[in-house]
Amino acid sequence: MSVQTTRQAATRGRWAVAGIFLANGFLTGSWAPQIPVFLTRLDISKFTLGLLILLFGVGAVMAMTWCGHLISRHGSRPVLRWFGICGSFGLLVVALAPNVPLAALAMLVFGGSIGGMDVAMNSNAVIVERRLSRAIMSSSHGFWSLGGFAGGALGGYSIQNYGYLAHAIAVTALAFLVIAFAVGYLIADDRPQAAGHQKFTLPRNTIVYLVGLMALLTMVSEGAVLDWAALYLQQELGADLAIAGLAYAAFSGVMALMRFLGDGVRNRFGAVATLRGSALVAAAGMLVAGLSPSPYLAIAAFAFCGFGIANMVPILFSAGGNQEGLSSGTGMSVVTTMGYSGILVAPSAIGFVAEQSSFGPIFVALSGLLVIVLLMANLAHRAEFAAEPAPAE
């Protein structure tokens, strides 16, 4: 295969994996406005809702663990294909659950499919970067945020005017069409590993776990906005459902814009400086959101927080994939699993705390976690992208 043919395939693969990121974000963002309906439809407490969200996270983390093993055996393309197709039906399965036991099973399946998609699509994006000899991670996450913005912005209006089930069916149909089209153009891994009998071992590089911790702290805040911002605006600041759904939509919309600009910003100022500035902005936005007396000020503050968080995760993922002495796949698996544990598992604890207090102080406390990331920013110095040489003709 010639260099030109390889690059053309990689370009198609770049847009294909962008479509997967978009669909994943759309499914995740569409879940946010479903949460208040889910709470009232099943007649459950915040505590029970927190347990169900915890099951979503448990399913995701379990799938992430197995997904890494599957990718090592079969490559990211087939794994992403199957997790993507299954994931497109996740929200519909949750919306159809008639009681708490079936809702628990549905959340486990939904979380597993989304979690498997996350690892596989990030792994495939790394392969695309190598083929194109340039970074695409920030813009790939930009497509994820764009999907989240669309899901959050349209979800509240759609549910309020057409019902939660019609909304879930429409989301499923759109996600399935995008994923089914995109998987045909995904590129394969460079050197798929043999099935063999290699045992799984944890890396001994301490730095990769600290980078993973930074990703976890960052994504705890992102998950808190996803799962609880709508309820915060609705129950504590007096917003109606359509307005409450705009909190995550504003957060994701600003993140999408900044992630499309993120590669250029990082090249201009460097990974560490970009991470420090981003963490400072994100902490300030989360603090104002937690202290806000108005739903509109809170929406603006969440948007400002999204401005900061936007490029923190891509930088940390790049840092994890470029650790000295580790393969990019091993480093990426540690950081992504720890990071997504934050966005998927930790927000369930917020439900337990909110049952006894309120959401405002919780968002203030989350701003402190982002300050910790700011203080640890120097650990991301390996996030500068270094491309592999192009394949010979």
C-alpha positions as CSV (number, residue, x, y, z in Angstrom):
1,M,0.0,0.0,0.0
2,S,1.4,3.4,-1.0
3,V,1.9,6.3,1.4
4,Q,-0.8,8.2,-0.4
5,T,-3.3,5.4,-0.2
6,T,-2.4,4.9,3.5
7,R,-3.0,8.5,4.3
8,Q,-6.3,8.6,2.4
9,A,-7.5,5.6,4.4
10,A,-6.3,7.3,7.6
11,T,-8.2,10.5,6.7
12,R,-11.4,8.5,6.2
13,G,-10.6,6.7,9.5
14,R,-10.1,10.0,11.2
15,W,-13.7,11.1,10.3
16,A,-15.1,7.7,11.0
17,V,-13.7,7.7,14.6
18,A,-14.9,11.3,14.9
19,G,-18.4,10.0,14.1
20,I,-18.1,7.4,16.8
21,F,-17.0,10.1,19.3
22,L,-20.0,12.2,18.2
23,A,-22.5,9.4,18.7
24,N,-21.0,8.4,22.1
25,G,-21.3,12.0,23.3
26,F,-24.9,12.3,21.9
27,L,-26.0,9.2,23.8
28,T,-24.3,10.4,27.0
29,G,-25.7,13.9,26.6
30,S,-29.2,12.6,25.9
31,W,-29.1,10.7,29.2
32,A,-28.7,13.9,31.2
33,P,-32.2,15.3,30.5
34,Q,-33.7,11.9,31.0
35,I,-32.5,11.8,34.7
36,P,-35.3,13.9,36.3
37,V,-37.9,11.9,34.4
38,F,-36.2,8.6,35.4
39,L,-36.3,9.8,39.1
40,T,-40.1,10.6,39.0
41,R,-41.1,7.7,36.7
42,L,-39.7,5.0,39.0
43,D,-40.7,7.0,42.1
44,I,-37.3,6.6,43.7
45,S,-35.1,8.8,46.0
46,K,-31.9,10.5,45.2
47,F,-30.1,7.8,47.2
48,T,-31.6,5.1,44.9
49,L,-30.9,7.1,41.8
50,G,-27.3,7.3,43.1
51,L,-27.1,3.5,43.3
52,L,-28.5,3.1,39.8
53,I,-25.9,5.6,38.5
54,L,-23.3,3.6,40.4
55,L,-24.3,0.5,38.5
56,F,-23.9,2.5,35.2
57,G,-20.3,3.2,36.3
58,V,-19.7,-0.4,37.5
59,G,-20.8,-1.7,34.1
60,A,-18.6,0.8,32.3
61,V,-15.5,0.0,34.4
62,M,-16.0,-3.7,34.0
63,A,-16.3,-3.3,30.2
64,M,-13.2,-1.1,30.1
65,T,-11.2,-3.8,31.8
66,W,-12.3,-6.4,29.3
67,C,-12.1,-4.0,26.4
68,G,-8.4,-3.5,26.8
69,H,-7.9,-7.3,26.7
70,L,-10.1,-7.6,23.7
71,I,-8.2,-4.8,21.9
72,S,-4.9,-6.5,22.6
73,R,-6.2,-9.7,20.9
74,H,-8.4,-8.4,18.1
75,G,-7.5,-4.7,17.6
76,S,-9.6,-1.6,18.3
77,R,-11.6,-1.7,15.0
78,P,-13.7,-4.9,15.6
79,V,-14.1,-4.1,19.3
80,L,-15.3,-0.6,18.6
81,R,-17.7,-1.9,15.9
82,W,-19.5,-4.3,18.4
83,F,-19.5,-2.0,21.4
84,G,-20.7,0.9,19.2
85,I,-23.7,-1.0,17.7
86,C,-24.7,-2.4,21.1
87,G,-24.2,1.0,22.7
88,S,-26.6,2.8,20.4
89,F,-29.5,0.9,22.1
90,G,-28.4,1.6,25.6
91,L,-30.6,4.7,26.4
92,L,-33.6,3.0,24.9
93,V,-33.2,-0.1,27.2
94,V,-33.0,2.3,30.2
95,A,-36.1,4.2,29.1
96,L,-38.1,0.9,28.6
97,A,-37.2,-0.4,32.1
98,P,-40.5,-0.5,34.1
99,N,-39.2,-1.0,37.6
100,V,-36.1,-0.6,39.7
101,P,-34.6,-4.2,39.3
102,L,-34.9,-4.0,35.5
103,A,-33.6,-0.4,35.6
104,A,-30.6,-1.6,37.5
105,L,-29.8,-4.3,34.8
106,A,-30.5,-1.7,32.1
107,M,-28.1,0.8,33.7
108,L,-25.4,-1.9,33.9
109,V,-25.8,-2.7,30.2
110,F,-25.9,0.9,29.2
111,G,-22.8,1.7,31.2
112,G,-20.9,-1.3,29.9
113,S,-21.6,-0.4,26.2
114,I,-20.7,3.3,26.7
115,G,-17.5,2.4,28.7
116,G,-16.4,-0.2,26.0
117,M,-16.9,2.4,23.3
118,D,-14.9,5.0,25.2
119,V,-11.7,2.8,25.5
120,A,-12.0,1.5,21.9
121,M,-12.6,4.8,20.3
122,N,-9.7,6.5,22.1
123,S,-7.4,3.6,21.2
124,N,-8.5,3.9,17.5
125,A,-7.9,7.6,17.6
126,V,-4.3,6.9,18.7
127,I,-3.8,4.7,15.6
128,V,-5.2,7.4,13.4
129,E,-2.7,9.9,14.9
130,R,0.1,7.6,14.0
131,R,-1.1,7.2,10.5
132,L,-1.6,10.9,10.0
133,S,1.6,11.9,11.9
134,R,-0.4,14.6,13.8
135,A,-2.5,14.9,16.9
136,I,-6.3,14.6,16.6
137,M,-7.2,13.7,20.2
138,S,-8.4,17.1,21.3
139,S,-10.6,17.5,18.3
140,S,-11.9,13.9,18.6
141,H,-13.0,14.8,22.1
142,G,-14.5,18.0,20.6
143,F,-16.8,15.8,18.5
144,W,-17.8,14.0,21.7
145,S,-18.6,17.3,23.4
146,L,-20.5,18.4,20.3
147,G,-22.6,15.3,20.6
148,G,-23.1,15.9,24.3
149,F,-24.2,19.5,23.5
150,A,-26.7,18.3,20.9
151,G,-28.1,15.6,23.2
152,G,-28.4,17.9,26.2
153,A,-29.8,20.9,24.3
154,L,-32.5,18.9,22.4
155,G,-33.3,16.4,25.1
156,G,-35.2,18.6,27.6
157,Y,-37.3,20.2,24.8
158,S,-38.0,16.8,23.2
159,I,-39.0,15.1,26.5
160,Q,-41.2,18.0,27.5
161,N,-43.0,18.1,24.2
162,Y,-43.0,14.5,22.9
163,G,-42.3,12.3,25.9
164,Y,-39.3,10.5,27.3
165,L,-39.9,7.3,25.3
166,A,-40.2,9.1,21.9
167,H,-37.0,10.9,22.8
168,A,-35.2,7.7,23.6
169,I,-36.3,6.1,20.3
170,A,-35.2,9.1,18.2
171,V,-31.8,9.1,20.0
172,T,-31.3,5.4,19.4
173,A,-32.2,5.7,15.7
174,L,-29.8,8.6,15.1
175,A,-26.9,7.0,17.0
176,F,-27.3,3.7,15.3
177,L,-27.3,5.3,11.8
178,V,-24.1,7.3,12.5
179,I,-22.3,4.3,14.1
180,A,-23.4,1.8,11.4
181,F,-22.1,4.1,8.7
182,A,-18.8,5.0,10.5
183,V,-17.6,1.5,11.4
184,G,-17.1,0.7,7.7
185,Y,-14.3,3.3,7.5
186,L,-12.5,2.7,10.8
187,I,-8.8,1.8,10.3
188,A,-7.2,-1.3,11.7
189,D,-4.3,-1.4,14.3
190,D,-0.8,-1.3,13.0
191,R,0.4,-4.6,14.6
192,P,-2.4,-6.6,16.2
193,Q,-1.0,-8.7,19.0
194,A,-1.2,-12.5,19.0
195,A,-3.9,-14.2,21.2
196,G,-1.2,-16.1,23.2
197,H,-1.3,-16.7,26.9
198,Q,0.3,-13.5,28.1
199,K,-0.7,-12.6,31.7
200,F,-2.0,-9.2,32.6
201,T,0.4,-7.2,34.7
202,L,0.1,-3.7,36.1
203,P,2.8,-1.2,35.0
204,R,5.4,-0.2,37.7
205,N,5.6,3.4,36.4
206,T,4.3,5.6,39.3
207,I,3.8,8.7,37.2
208,V,1.2,7.0,35.0
209,Y,-1.0,6.4,38.1
210,L,-0.6,10.1,39.2
211,V,-1.6,11.2,35.7
212,G,-4.6,8.8,36.0
213,L,-5.4,10.4,39.4
214,M,-5.4,13.8,37.7
215,A,-7.8,12.5,35.0
216,L,-10.0,11.0,37.7
217,L,-10.3,14.3,39.6
218,T,-11.0,16.2,36.3
219,M,-13.6,13.7,35.2
220,V,-15.4,13.6,38.6
221,S,-16.2,17.3,37.9
222,E,-17.4,16.5,34.4
223,G,-19.5,13.6,35.6
224,A,-21.0,15.8,38.3
225,V,-22.3,18.3,35.7
226,L,-23.6,15.4,33.5
227,D,-25.5,13.6,36.2
228,W,-26.6,16.3,38.7
229,A,-26.6,19.8,37.1
230,A,-30.1,19.5,35.8
231,L,-31.5,18.4,39.2
232,Y,-29.5,21.2,40.9
233,L,-31.1,23.8,38.7
234,Q,-34.5,22.3,38.9
235,Q,-34.8,21.5,42.6
236,E,-32.6,24.1,44.2
237,L,-32.6,27.1,41.8
238,G,-36.2,26.8,40.6
239,A,-35.7,26.2,36.8
240,D,-38.1,24.2,34.7
241,L,-37.1,21.0,32.9
242,A,-36.2,22.8,29.6
243,I,-34.0,25.4,31.3
244,A,-32.4,22.8,33.6
245,G,-31.3,20.7,30.6
246,L,-29.3,23.7,29.3
247,A,-26.7,23.4,32.1
248,Y,-25.0,20.4,30.6
249,A,-25.7,21.6,27.1
250,A,-23.9,24.9,27.8
251,F,-21.0,23.0,29.5
252,S,-20.7,20.6,26.5
253,G,-21.1,23.2,23.9
254,V,-18.3,25.3,25.2
255,M,-16.1,22.2,25.7
256,A,-16.7,21.3,22.0
257,L,-15.6,24.7,20.8
258,M,-12.5,24.7,22.9
259,R,-11.6,21.1,22.1
260,F,-11.6,21.9,18.3
261,L,-9.1,24.7,19.1
262,G,-7.2,22.6,21.7
263,D,-4.5,21.1,19.5
264,G,-3.5,24.6,18.3
265,V,-3.5,26.0,21.9
266,R,-1.4,23.2,23.2
267,N,1.1,23.6,20.3
268,R,1.3,27.4,21.0
269,F,1.6,27.4,24.8
270,G,2.7,23.8,25.7
271,A,0.9,21.0,27.5
272,V,1.8,22.0,31.0
273,A,0.9,25.7,30.7
274,T,-2.3,24.9,28.9
275,L,-3.3,22.4,31.6
276,R,-2.5,24.9,34.4
277,G,-4.6,27.7,32.8
278,S,-7.4,25.3,32.0
279,A,-7.6,23.9,35.6
280,L,-7.7,27.5,37.0
281,V,-10.6,28.5,34.7
282,A,-12.5,25.2,35.5
283,A,-12.1,25.6,39.2
284,A,-13.4,29.2,39.1
285,G,-16.4,28.2,37.0
286,M,-17.3,25.3,39.3
287,L,-17.0,27.6,42.4
288,V,-19.4,30.2,40.9
289,A,-21.9,27.5,39.9
290,G,-22.0,26.2,43.4
291,L,-22.5,29.6,44.9
292,S,-25.0,30.9,42.3
293,P,-28.4,32.2,43.4
294,S,-29.8,32.1,39.8
295,P,-30.2,29.2,37.3
296,Y,-29.0,31.5,34.5
297,L,-25.8,32.5,36.3
298,A,-25.2,28.8,37.1
299,I,-25.6,27.9,33.4
300,A,-23.1,30.5,32.5
301,A,-20.7,29.3,35.3
302,F,-21.0,25.7,34.1
303,A,-20.2,26.9,30.6
304,F,-17.1,28.7,31.9
305,C,-16.1,25.5,33.7
306,G,-16.5,23.6,30.4
307,F,-14.1,26.2,28.8
308,G,-11.5,25.1,31.3
309,I,-12.1,21.3,31.5
310,A,-12.2,21.1,27.7
311,N,-8.6,20.3,27.0
312,M,-7.6,18.9,30.4
313,V,-8.7,15.4,29.6
314,P,-7.1,15.2,26.1
315,I,-3.8,16.5,27.5
316,L,-3.9,13.9,30.3
317,F,-4.7,11.1,27.9
318,S,-1.8,12.1,25.7
319,A,0.5,12.2,28.8
320,G,-0.7,8.7,29.8
321,G,0.0,7.3,26.3
322,N,3.5,8.8,26.1
323,Q,5.0,7.6,29.4
324,E,8.6,6.5,29.2
325,G,9.1,2.7,29.4
326,L,5.4,1.9,28.7
327,S,3.6,1.1,25.4
328,S,1.0,3.8,24.5
329,G,-1.7,1.2,24.9
330,T,-0.7,0.3,28.4
331,G,-0.4,3.9,29.6
332,M,-3.6,4.9,27.9
333,S,-5.5,2.0,29.5
334,V,-4.4,3.0,33.0
335,V,-5.3,6.7,32.6
336,T,-8.6,6.2,30.7
337,T,-9.8,3.6,33.2
338,M,-8.9,5.8,36.2
339,G,-10.3,8.8,34.5
340,Y,-13.6,7.3,33.4
341,S,-14.0,5.9,36.9
342,G,-14.3,9.5,37.9
343,I,-17.0,10.4,35.3
344,L,-18.9,7.2,35.7
345,V,-18.6,6.0,39.3
346,A,-17.7,8.9,41.6
347,P,-20.8,11.0,40.8
348,S,-23.0,8.4,42.4
349,A,-21.5,9.4,45.8
350,I,-22.8,12.9,45.1
351,G,-26.3,11.5,45.2
352,F,-25.7,10.1,48.6
353,V,-24.3,13.4,49.9
354,A,-27.1,15.4,48.3
355,E,-29.7,13.3,50.0
356,Q,-28.5,14.7,53.3
357,S,-27.5,18.2,52.2
358,S,-27.7,20.1,48.9
359,F,-25.9,20.3,45.6
360,G,-24.4,23.8,46.0
361,P,-21.7,22.9,48.5
362,I,-20.8,19.8,46.5
363,F,-20.0,21.9,43.4
364,V,-17.9,24.2,45.6
365,A,-16.0,21.2,46.9
366,L,-15.4,20.0,43.4
367,S,-13.7,23.2,42.5
368,G,-11.1,22.2,45.1
369,L,-10.4,19.0,43.3
370,L,-9.6,21.0,40.1
371,V,-7.1,23.1,42.1
372,I,-5.3,19.9,43.0
373,V,-5.0,19.1,39.3
374,L,-3.5,22.6,38.7
375,L,-0.9,21.9,41.4
376,M,0.1,18.6,39.8
377,A,0.1,19.9,36.2
378,N,3.9,19.5,35.7
379,L,3.3,15.7,35.6
380,A,1.7,16.1,32.2
381,H,5.0,17.2,30.5
382,R,5.1,14.1,28.3
383,A,1.9,15.2,26.5
384,E,3.7,16.7,23.6
385,F,2.8,14.8,20.5
386,A,5.6,12.9,18.8
387,A,4.5,11.3,15.6
388,E,5.8,8.0,14.2
389,P,7.4,8.0,10.8
390,A,5.2,7.5,7.8
391,P,5.2,3.9,6.4
392,A,7.4,3.2,3.5
393,E,6.0,2.5,0.0
